[in-house]
Amino acid sequence: MKKVKILGSGCPSCNQLYDAVKAVISKEALNAVVEKVEDLQKIMAYNVMTTPALVVDEKVVCKGRIPSHDEILALLTASSHGCCCGTHGSKEKNSGGCCS
């Protein structure tokens, strides 16, 4: 089961990301649980300075924006050995994208 966290202060963008992630999980019947993290100290522990941020299995996979449905699906289903853009942590192919 995937453990997904939405990091943010509870602002409209954070709530929008939470709703978008819940919608993807429901539509795609993914085995995942979603938690909202609004405590500033817990957010800082992830070294996140811009919210909303999406954390999948304790790894920050997106921050500072709301990804599309397809990107959220890719982020939630990506192997823990790499990322959705297929660069396995390299920013070479997707500068500033899911690997940032």
C-alpha distances in whole Angstrom, upper triangle without the diagonal:
4,6,10,13,16,19,23,25,25,27,27,25,23,22,23,20,18,19,18,15,14,17,15,12,14,16,14,12,8,5,5,7,11,13,17,19,22,24,26,26,22,22,25,23,21,24,24,27,27,24,22,20,16,14,11,9,13,15,17,17,19,22,25,25,23,21,22,20,20,19,16,14,15,14,11,11,13,13,12,16,17,17,18,22,22,24,21,22,26,27,30,29,27,29,27,25,21,22,24
4,6,10,13,16,19,22,22,24,24,22,19,20,20,17,15,17,16,12,12,15,13,10,13,15,13,12,8,6,4,6,9,11,14,16,20,21,23,23,19,19,22,20,18,21,20,24,23,21,19,16,12,10,7,6,10,11,13,13,16,18,21,21,19,18,19,17,17,16,13,12,13,11,8,9,11,11,10,14,15,14,15,19,19,21,19,19,23,24,27,26,24,26,24,21,17,18,20
4,7,10,13,16,19,19,22,22,20,17,18,18,15,13,16,15,12,12,15,14,11,14,17,16,14,11,9,6,5,6,8,11,12,16,18,20,19,16,16,18,17,15,18,18,21,21,18,17,14,11,8,6,5,8,10,12,13,15,17,20,20,18,18,19,18,18,17,14,14,15,12,9,12,13,13,12,16,17,16,17,20,21,22,20,20,23,24,27,27,24,26,24,21,17,18,20
4,7,10,13,16,16,18,19,17,14,14,15,12,10,12,12,9,10,13,12,10,13,16,15,14,11,11,7,6,5,6,9,10,14,16,17,18,14,14,17,16,13,17,15,18,17,15,13,10,7,6,5,6,8,9,10,10,12,13,16,16,15,14,16,15,16,14,11,12,13,10,8,11,13,14,13,17,17,15,15,19,20,21,20,19,22,23,26,25,22,23,21,18,15,17,18
4,6,10,13,13,15,16,14,11,12,13,10,9,12,12,10,11,14,14,13,16,18,18,18,15,14,10,8,6,5,6,7,10,12,14,15,11,10,13,13,11,14,13,15,15,12,10,8,6,5,7,8,8,9,9,10,11,12,14,15,14,14,17,16,18,16,13,14,16,12,11,15,16,17,16,19,19,17,17,20,22,23,21,20,23,23,26,26,23,23,20,18,16,17,17
4,6,10,10,12,12,11,7,9,10,7,6,10,11,9,11,14,14,14,16,18,19,19,17,17,13,11,7,6,5,6,8,11,12,14,11,9,13,13,11,14,11,13,12,9,7,6,5,6,9,12,11,11,10,11,10,10,11,12,11,12,15,15,17,15,12,15,16,13,13,16,17,19,18,21,20,18,18,21,23,24,22,21,24,23,26,26,22,22,19,17,15,17,17
4,7,9,10,12,11,7,10,12,9,9,13,14,12,14,17,17,17,20,22,22,23,20,20,16,14,11,9,6,5,6,8,9,11,9,6,9,11,9,11,8,10,9,7,6,5,6,8,11,13,11,12,9,11,10,9,10,12,12,14,17,18,20,17,15,18,19,15,16,19,20,21,20,22,21,19,20,22,24,24,23,21,24,23,26,26,23,22,19,18,16,17,16
4,6,7,10,8,6,8,11,10,10,13,14,14,16,18,19,19,22,24,24,25,23,23,19,17,13,11,8,6,5,8,8,11,10,7,10,13,11,12,9,10,8,5,5,7,9,11,15,17,15,15,13,14,12,10,10,11,12,15,18,19,22,19,17,20,21,18,18,22,23,25,23,26,25,22,22,24,27,27,26,24,26,25,28,28,24,23,20,19,18,20,18
4,6,9,9,7,9,12,12,12,15,17,17,18,20,22,22,24,26,27,28,26,26,22,19,16,13,9,8,5,7,7,11,11,9,12,14,14,15,12,12,10,8,8,10,13,15,18,20,18,19,16,18,16,13,12,14,15,18,21,22,25,23,20,23,25,22,22,26,26,28,27,30,28,26,26,28,31,31,30,27,29,28,31,31,28,27,23,22,21,23,21
4,7,8,6,6,10,10,10,12,14,15,15,18,20,20,22,24,25,26,24,24,21,18,14,12,8,9,6,10,11,14,14,12,15,17,17,18,15,15,13,10,9,12,13,16,19,21,20,20,18,19,17,15,14,14,14,17,20,20,24,22,19,22,24,22,22,25,26,29,28,31,29,27,26,28,31,32,31,29,31,30,33,32,29,28,24,23,22,24,23
4,6,5,6,9,10,11,12,14,16,17,18,20,21,23,24,26,27,26,26,23,21,17,15,12,12,10,13,13,17,16,14,17,19,18,19,15,14,12,9,8,12,14,17,20,23,22,22,19,19,17,14,12,12,13,16,18,20,23,21,19,23,24,22,22,26,27,30,29,32,30,27,26,28,31,32,31,29,31,29,32,31,28,27,23,22,22,24,22
4,5,5,6,9,10,10,12,14,15,16,18,20,21,22,24,25,25,26,23,21,17,16,13,14,13,16,16,20,19,17,20,22,21,21,18,17,14,11,9,13,15,18,21,24,23,23,20,20,17,15,13,12,11,15,16,18,21,20,18,21,23,21,22,25,27,30,29,32,30,27,26,27,31,31,31,30,31,29,32,31,27,27,23,22,22,24,23
4,5,5,6,9,10,10,12,14,15,16,18,20,21,22,24,23,24,21,20,16,15,13,14,13,16,16,19,18,15,18,20,18,19,15,15,11,8,6,10,12,15,18,21,21,20,17,16,13,11,9,8,7,11,13,15,18,16,15,18,20,18,19,23,23,26,26,29,27,23,22,24,27,28,28,26,27,25,28,27,23,23,19,18,18,21,19
4,5,5,6,9,10,11,12,14,16,17,18,20,21,22,21,22,18,17,13,12,9,10,9,13,13,17,15,13,16,18,16,17,13,14,11,7,5,8,9,13,15,18,18,17,15,15,12,10,10,9,8,12,14,15,18,16,14,17,19,17,17,21,22,25,24,27,25,22,21,23,26,27,27,25,27,25,28,27,24,23,20,18,17,20,19
4,5,5,6,9,10,11,12,14,15,16,18,20,21,20,21,18,16,12,11,9,11,11,15,16,19,17,15,19,20,19,20,17,17,14,11,9,11,12,15,17,20,20,20,17,17,15,14,13,12,10,13,15,15,18,17,15,18,20,18,18,21,23,26,25,29,27,24,23,25,28,29,29,28,30,28,31,30,26,26,23,21,20,23,22
4,5,5,6,9,10,10,12,14,15,16,18,20,19,21,18,17,13,14,12,14,14,18,19,22,20,18,21,22,20,21,18,18,15,12,9,11,12,15,17,20,20,20,17,17,14,13,12,10,8,10,11,12,15,15,13,16,18,17,17,20,22,25,25,28,26,23,21,23,26,28,28,27,28,27,29,28,24,24,21,19,18,22,21
4,5,5,6,8,10,11,12,14,15,16,18,17,18,15,14,11,12,10,12,13,17,17,20,18,15,19,20,17,19,15,16,13,10,7,8,8,11,13,17,17,16,14,13,11,10,10,8,6,8,10,10,13,12,9,13,15,13,13,17,18,21,21,24,22,19,18,20,23,24,24,23,25,23,26,25,21,22,19,16,15,18,18
4,5,5,6,9,10,11,12,14,16,16,15,16,13,11,8,8,7,10,12,15,17,19,17,15,19,20,17,19,17,18,15,12,9,10,9,11,13,16,16,16,15,14,13,13,13,12,9,11,12,12,15,14,11,13,16,14,13,17,19,21,21,24,23,20,19,22,25,26,25,24,27,26,29,27,24,25,21,19,17,20,20
4,6,5,6,9,10,10,12,14,15,15,16,14,13,10,11,11,14,15,19,20,23,21,19,22,23,21,23,20,21,18,15,12,13,12,15,15,18,19,20,18,17,15,16,16,14,11,12,12,11,14,14,11,13,17,15,14,18,20,23,23,27,25,22,21,23,26,28,28,27,29,28,31,29,26,26,24,21,19,23,23
4,5,5,6,9,10,10,12,14,13,16,14,13,11,13,13,16,17,21,22,24,22,20,23,24,21,23,20,21,18,15,12,13,11,14,14,18,19,19,17,15,13,14,15,12,8,9,8,7,11,11,8,10,13,13,12,15,17,21,21,24,23,19,17,20,23,25,25,24,26,25,28,26,22,24,21,18,17,20,21
4,5,5,6,9,10,11,12,11,12,10,10,8,10,11,14,16,20,21,23,20,18,21,22,19,21,19,20,18,15,12,11,9,11,11,14,16,16,14,13,12,14,15,13,10,9,10,8,11,10,7,8,11,10,9,12,15,18,18,21,20,17,16,18,21,23,23,22,25,24,27,25,22,23,21,18,15,18,19
4,6,5,6,9,10,10,10,11,9,9,7,10,11,15,17,20,22,24,21,20,23,24,21,24,21,23,21,17,15,14,12,13,13,16,17,18,17,16,16,17,18,16,13,13,13,10,13,14,10,11,14,13,11,14,17,20,20,24,23,20,19,22,24,26,26,26,28,28,30,28,25,27,24,21,19,22,23
4,5,5,6,8,10,10,13,12,12,11,14,15,18,20,24,25,28,25,23,26,27,24,27,24,25,23,19,17,17,14,16,16,18,20,21,20,18,17,19,20,17,13,13,11,9,11,13,10,10,14,14,12,14,18,21,22,25,24,21,19,22,24,27,27,27,29,28,31,28,25,27,25,22,20,23,24
4,5,5,6,8,8,11,10,12,11,15,16,19,21,25,26,28,25,23,26,26,23,26,23,25,23,20,17,16,13,15,14,16,19,19,18,16,15,18,19,16,13,11,10,7,9,10,7,6,10,11,9,11,14,17,19,22,20,18,15,18,21,23,23,24,26,26,28,25,23,25,23,19,17,20,22
4,6,5,6,5,7,7,9,9,13,15,18,21,24,26,27,24,23,26,26,23,26,24,26,24,21,18,17,14,14,13,15,17,18,18,16,17,19,21,19,15,14,13,10,12,12,9,8,11,11,9,10,14,16,18,21,20,18,16,20,22,24,23,24,27,27,29,27,25,27,25,21,19,21,23
4,6,5,7,9,9,11,11,15,17,20,23,26,28,30,27,25,29,29,26,29,27,29,27,23,20,20,17,18,16,18,21,21,21,20,20,22,23,21,18,17,15,12,14,15,12,11,15,15,12,14,17,20,21,24,24,22,20,23,25,28,27,28,30,30,33,30,28,30,28,25,22,25,27
4,6,8,11,12,14,14,18,20,23,25,29,31,32,29,28,31,31,28,31,28,30,28,25,22,21,18,20,18,20,23,23,23,21,21,23,24,21,18,16,14,10,12,14,12,10,14,15,13,13,17,20,22,25,24,21,19,22,24,27,27,28,30,30,32,29,27,29,28,24,22,25,27
4,5,9,11,13,14,18,20,23,26,29,31,32,29,28,31,30,27,30,28,30,28,25,22,21,18,18,16,18,21,21,21,19,20,22,24,22,18,16,14,10,11,13,11,8,11,13,10,10,14,17,19,22,21,19,17,20,21,24,24,25,28,28,30,27,25,28,26,23,20,23,25
4,7,9,11,13,17,20,23,26,29,31,32,29,28,31,30,28,30,29,31,29,26,23,22,19,19,16,18,21,22,22,20,21,24,26,24,21,19,17,14,14,16,13,11,14,15,12,11,15,17,19,22,22,21,19,22,23,26,26,27,30,30,32,30,28,30,29,25,22,25,27
4,6,9,11,15,18,21,24,26,28,29,26,25,28,27,24,27,26,29,27,24,21,20,16,16,13,14,17,18,19,17,19,22,24,22,19,17,17,13,14,14,12,9,12,12,8,8,12,14,16,19,19,17,16,20,21,24,22,24,27,27,29,27,25,28,26,23,20,22,24
4,7,10,14,17,20,23,25,28,28,24,24,27,26,23,27,26,29,27,25,22,20,17,15,12,12,16,17,19,18,20,22,25,24,21,20,19,17,17,17,14,12,14,14,10,10,13,14,15,18,19,18,18,22,22,25,23,24,27,28,31,29,27,29,28,25,21,23,25
4,7,10,13,16,19,22,24,24,21,20,23,22,20,23,22,25,24,21,19,17,13,12,10,10,13,15,16,15,17,19,22,21,19,18,18,16,16,16,13,12,14,12,9,10,13,14,14,18,19,17,17,21,22,24,22,23,26,27,30,28,26,28,26,23,19,21,23
4,7,10,13,16,19,21,22,18,18,21,20,19,22,21,24,23,20,17,16,13,12,10,10,13,15,16,16,17,19,21,21,18,18,19,17,18,18,14,14,16,14,11,13,16,17,16,20,21,19,19,23,24,26,24,24,28,28,31,30,27,29,26,24,20,22,23
4,7,10,13,16,18,19,16,15,19,18,16,20,18,21,19,16,14,13,10,10,9,11,12,14,14,14,15,16,18,18,16,16,17,16,18,17,13,14,16,14,11,14,16,18,17,21,21,19,19,23,24,26,24,24,27,27,30,29,26,27,24,22,19,21,22
4,6,10,12,15,16,12,12,16,16,15,18,16,19,18,15,13,12,10,10,11,11,12,14,14,15,15,16,18,18,16,17,19,18,20,19,15,17,19,16,14,17,19,20,19,23,23,21,21,24,26,27,26,25,28,28,31,30,27,28,25,23,20,22,22
4,6,9,12,14,11,10,14,15,14,16,14,16,15,12,10,10,10,10,12,14,13,15,14,15,15,14,15,16,15,17,19,18,21,19,16,18,20,17,16,19,21,23,21,25,24,22,22,25,27,28,27,25,28,28,31,30,27,27,24,22,20,22,21
4,6,8,10,7,7,11,11,11,14,12,14,14,11,10,10,10,10,13,14,12,14,13,15,15,14,15,16,16,18,21,21,23,21,18,20,22,18,18,21,22,23,22,25,24,22,23,26,28,28,26,25,27,27,31,30,27,27,23,22,20,21,20
4,6,9,8,7,10,12,12,14,12,13,13,10,10,11,12,13,16,17,16,17,15,17,16,14,15,16,17,19,22,23,25,23,20,23,24,21,21,24,25,27,25,28,27,25,26,28,30,30,29,27,29,28,32,32,29,28,24,24,22,23,22
4,6,5,6,9,10,12,13,12,13,14,12,13,13,15,15,18,18,16,17,16,19,18,16,17,19,20,22,25,26,28,26,23,26,27,23,23,27,27,28,26,29,28,27,28,30,32,32,30,28,30,29,33,33,30,29,26,25,24,24,23
4,5,5,6,9,10,11,10,10,12,11,12,12,15,15,18,19,16,17,16,18,18,15,15,18,19,22,26,27,29,26,24,27,27,24,24,27,27,29,26,29,28,26,27,29,31,31,29,26,29,28,31,32,29,27,24,24,23,23,21
4,5,5,6,9,10,10,11,14,13,15,14,16,15,19,19,16,17,16,19,19,17,17,20,22,24,28,29,30,28,25,28,28,25,25,28,28,28,25,28,27,26,28,30,32,31,29,26,28,28,32,33,30,28,25,25,24,23,21
4,5,5,7,9,10,12,14,13,13,12,13,12,15,15,12,14,13,16,17,15,17,19,20,22,25,26,28,25,22,25,25,22,21,25,24,25,22,25,25,24,25,27,29,28,26,24,26,26,30,31,28,27,24,23,21,21,20
4,5,6,7,6,8,10,9,10,9,11,10,14,15,12,12,11,14,13,11,13,16,17,19,22,24,25,22,20,23,23,19,20,23,23,24,21,24,23,21,23,25,27,26,24,22,24,23,27,28,25,24,20,20,18,19,17
4,5,5,6,7,10,11,12,11,13,13,16,17,13,13,12,15,15,13,14,17,19,21,25,26,28,24,22,25,25,21,22,25,24,25,22,24,24,22,24,26,27,26,24,21,24,23,27,28,25,23,20,21,19,19,17
4,5,8,10,13,13,14,12,14,12,15,15,11,12,11,15,15,14,16,19,21,22,26,27,28,25,23,25,25,21,21,24,23,23,20,22,22,21,24,25,26,25,23,20,23,23,27,28,25,24,21,21,19,19,17
4,5,9,11,11,12,10,10,9,12,12,9,8,7,11,12,11,13,16,18,19,22,24,24,21,19,22,21,17,18,21,20,20,17,19,19,18,20,21,23,22,20,17,19,19,23,24,21,20,18,18,16,15,13
4,6,9,11,13,10,12,12,15,15,12,11,9,12,12,11,13,16,18,20,23,25,26,22,21,24,23,19,20,23,22,22,19,21,20,19,21,22,23,22,20,17,19,18,22,23,21,19,16,17,16,15,12
4,6,7,9,7,10,10,14,16,13,11,8,11,10,7,9,12,15,16,20,22,23,20,18,22,21,17,19,22,21,22,20,21,20,18,20,21,23,22,20,17,19,18,22,23,19,18,14,15,14,14,11
4,7,9,9,12,14,17,19,16,15,12,14,12,9,8,12,15,17,21,23,25,21,20,24,23,20,22,25,24,25,23,25,23,21,22,23,25,24,23,20,21,19,23,24,20,18,15,16,16,16,13
4,6,7,11,13,17,19,17,15,12,13,10,6,5,9,12,14,18,20,22,19,18,21,21,18,20,24,23,25,23,25,23,20,21,21,24,23,23,20,21,19,22,23,19,17,13,14,14,15,12
3,5,9,11,15,18,16,15,11,12,9,6,5,7,9,12,16,18,20,17,16,19,20,17,18,22,22,24,22,25,23,20,20,21,24,24,23,21,22,20,24,24,20,19,15,15,14,16,14
4,7,10,13,16,15,14,11,11,8,6,5,6,7,10,14,15,18,15,13,17,18,15,16,20,20,22,21,24,22,19,19,20,23,23,23,21,22,21,24,23,20,19,15,15,14,16,14
4,7,10,13,12,10,7,8,6,4,6,7,8,10,14,15,17,14,12,15,16,12,13,17,17,19,18,20,18,16,16,18,20,20,20,17,19,18,22,21,18,17,14,13,11,13,12
4,7,10,9,8,6,6,5,6,9,9,9,9,12,13,14,12,9,12,12,9,10,13,13,16,15,17,16,13,13,16,18,19,18,16,19,18,21,21,17,18,15,13,10,12,12
4,7,6,5,4,6,7,9,12,13,13,13,15,16,16,14,11,13,13,9,9,13,12,14,12,15,14,12,13,16,18,18,16,15,18,18,22,21,18,19,16,14,11,12,13
4,5,5,6,7,9,12,15,15,15,14,16,15,15,13,10,11,11,8,7,10,10,11,9,12,12,11,12,15,16,17,15,15,18,19,22,21,19,20,18,15,12,13,14
4,6,8,10,13,15,19,19,18,18,20,19,19,16,14,14,14,11,9,11,11,11,8,12,13,12,14,17,18,18,16,15,19,20,23,23,21,22,20,18,15,15,16
4,7,9,12,14,17,18,18,18,21,21,21,18,16,17,16,13,12,14,14,13,10,13,14,13,16,18,19,19,16,15,19,20,23,23,21,22,19,18,15,14,15
4,6,9,11,15,16,17,16,19,19,19,16,14,15,14,11,11,13,12,12,9,11,11,10,13,15,16,16,13,11,15,16,19,20,17,18,16,14,11,10,11
4,6,7,11,13,13,13,16,17,18,14,13,15,14,10,11,14,13,14,12,14,12,11,13,14,16,16,14,12,15,15,18,18,16,16,13,12,9,9,9
4,7,11,11,12,10,13,14,14,11,10,12,11,7,9,12,10,12,11,13,11,8,9,11,13,13,12,10,13,13,16,15,13,13,11,9,6,7,8
4,7,7,8,8,11,13,13,10,9,12,12,9,11,14,13,15,15,16,14,11,11,12,15,15,15,13,15,13,17,16,12,13,10,8,6,8,7
4,6,8,9,13,15,16,13,12,16,15,12,14,18,17,19,18,20,17,14,15,15,18,18,18,15,17,15,18,18,14,14,10,9,9,10,8
4,7,10,13,16,17,14,14,18,18,15,17,20,20,22,21,23,21,18,17,18,21,21,21,18,19,17,20,20,16,15,11,11,11,13,11
4,6,10,13,14,12,11,15,16,14,16,19,19,22,22,23,21,17,16,17,20,20,21,19,20,18,20,19,15,15,11,10,11,14,12
4,7,9,11,9,9,13,14,12,14,17,18,21,21,23,21,17,15,17,20,21,22,20,21,19,22,20,17,17,14,12,12,15,14
4,7,8,6,6,10,10,9,12,14,15,18,19,21,18,14,12,13,17,18,19,18,19,18,20,18,14,15,13,10,9,13,13
4,5,5,6,9,10,10,12,14,15,19,20,22,19,16,13,14,18,19,21,20,21,20,21,19,16,17,15,12,12,16,17
4,6,5,6,9,10,11,12,14,18,20,22,19,16,13,15,18,20,21,22,23,22,24,21,18,20,18,15,14,17,19
4,5,5,6,9,10,11,12,16,18,20,17,14,10,12,15,18,19,20,21,20,21,18,16,18,17,14,12,16,18
4,5,5,6,9,10,10,14,16,17,15,11,8,10,13,15,16,16,18,17,18,16,13,15,14,10,9,12,14
4,5,5,6,9,10,13,15,17,15,12,9,12,15,17,17,17,19,19,21,18,16,18,16,12,10,13,15
4,5,5,6,8,12,14,16,15,12,9,12,14,17,17,18,20,20,22,19,17,20,18,15,12,15,17
4,5,5,6,9,12,14,11,8,5,9,10,13,14,15,17,17,18,16,14,17,16,12,10,12,15
4,6,5,9,10,12,10,7,6,9,11,13,13,13,15,16,18,16,14,16,15,11,8,10,13
4,6,9,10,13,12,10,9,12,14,16,15,16,19,19,21,20,18,20,18,15,11,14,16
4,6,9,11,11,9,8,12,12,15,14,16,18,19,21,19,18,21,20,16,13,15,18
4,6,8,7,6,5,9,9,12,10,12,15,16,18,16,15,18,18,14,11,12,15
4,5,6,7,8,11,10,12,10,12,15,17,19,17,17,19,19,17,13,13,16
4,6,7,10,12,11,12,9,11,14,17,19,18,18,19,19,17,13,12,15
4,7,10,12,10,10,7,9,12,15,17,17,17,19,19,17,14,12,15
4,7,8,6,7,4,6,9,12,13,13,13,15,16,13,10,9,12
4,6,6,7,6,7,9,11,13,12,11,13,13,10,7,7,10
4,5,8,8,10,11,12,13,11,10,13,13,10,7,8,12
4,6,8,9,9,9,10,8,7,10,11,8,7,8,11
4,6,8,9,10,10,8,9,12,14,11,10,9,13
4,6,5,7,7,7,8,10,12,11,10,8,11
4,6,9,10,10,11,13,14,12,10,8,11
4,6,9,10,10,11,11,11,9,6,8
4,5,7,8,9,10,10,10,7,9
4,6,5,5,7,8,9,6,7
4,6,6,10,10,12,9,11
4,6,10,9,10,9,11
4,6,5,7,7,8
4,6,8,8,7
4,7,7,5
4,5,6
4,6
4
